[in-house]
Amino acid sequence: MSEAPTVGAAGSATLGTDRLVSTEPKLPPAPGLPSGLLKLAFVAARRPTTDWLTRRYGRCFTLRVPVFGNTVVVSDPALTKQIFTTSPDVLHNIQPNLSRLLGPGSVFALDGVDHRVRRKLLTPPFHGKSIKAYEQIVIEETLREVESWPQGTEFATLEPMMHVTLNIILRAIFGADGFELERLRDLIPRWVTLGSRLAVLPSPSRELPWTPWEKLAQYRREYENLVDTLVSRAERDPNFEDRTDVLSLFLRSSYEDGSKMTRGEIGDELLTLLAAGHETTASTLAWAFERISRHPEVLRRLVAEAETDDNSYRQATIFEVQRNRTVIDFSGRHVAVSAYELGEWTVPQGYSVIVSLNQLHENPEMFSDPDRFDPQRFLDARPNTFAWVPFGGGTRRCIGAAFANMEMDVVLRTVLRNFTIGTTTTPGEKWHSRGVAYTPKKGGRVVVYRRNAPTNQC
């Protein structure tokens, strides 16, 4: 026992003048299994391992996992709320994080004041009114991709959706065209695929020749050269002040002291937006096609609504896909203070705290019959802020959440207006881990038939 300060949910320190406050760790239960076995299970099958541990030890348990070390895993909504509302000065971003792949200028690399200032600078381009301007790009890229879709023959939607989301990001966010657009179209899928697989593995202390890490570094150097060209071209553009791509908006933005983001920081942030919004959005769309093709009544309502200006049922369907087939399975923090009071537990400095998003989304106390795919649940009530968290939560909630939601909404509307999607009674596709994201194992396979000539109705 001591009078050293501890930190609670709001992040305020108390010296315990009226009572003695223990700073001794009081950790949630830990599995009584060999550490090596648990580590192997977590690497080989992270999601089913977490599912089993939750059933066995409850919605808060302690684990030692590769990369993140000593970790408390949470899937209780009340504890999730506490974590997401705790001061970022108390809970930093999880270590290590994606900044080791995205670069030191990424918002993932920042904490405290630096993080707050950067987020304030990044937020304006992703307000609802701002992203409305990008809808036509989404329609154009969707129509361009679906032009080659086979009719009457089953095919996987994941790869086409990867093409669509990548092209949208390269045009709307990077402002790319011509040679640079084609080079990025070729480079980014290879970078994202390799980066996703390496993100869940420890990083080497130095670049090793003839390894995937060296290949990733080569991709990075080519990317930086292309972004440097795009920045220079934007700055020379006589219509620079009127450009709406996010790269140009970043170039025109400045901090309160008048300083601007460096080219390196802009490149890292663009890559962050791409990595966060390309594979995840495409994977969710592939799951959407996989889900609605197996639920004829849902599909019927979506088709009817797509002929109108309404999108309430389509939004509910997107929310339910994100809940029922969660693409990103955890959101993490790092305890930066000497002791963090998490509910009844005391978590010591240096521990990771991971919120299991898929376990939250499958909690029967928050979502009745959670295995059932039912968009109606999101028409009857809005998602609970701390039970439905596909974009994470708190000050580190995905900046591009509104942009991704607009993308998914417009892509689905465009496809539904132009194609009839066949239904199937085959079992749902199993999960497939791509490292960071979870996709349909067979790629979200569907059969479609063209309804009419392509339309770009807004």
Helices and strands as residue ranges (DSSP letters): E 6-7, E 13-14, H 35-44, H 46-57, E 60-65, E 69-74, H 77-85, E 91-93, H 99-102, G 107-109, H 112-122, G 124-126, H 128-131, G 132-134, H 135-146, E 155-156, H 158-172, H 178-198, H 212-236, G 240-242, H 246-252, H 263-277, H 279-292, H 296-306, H 312-324, E 330-335, E 339-342, E 345-348, E 352-356, H 357-361, H 376-380, G 394-396, H 401-418, E 419-421, E 431-433, E 438-440, E 445-446, E 448-450
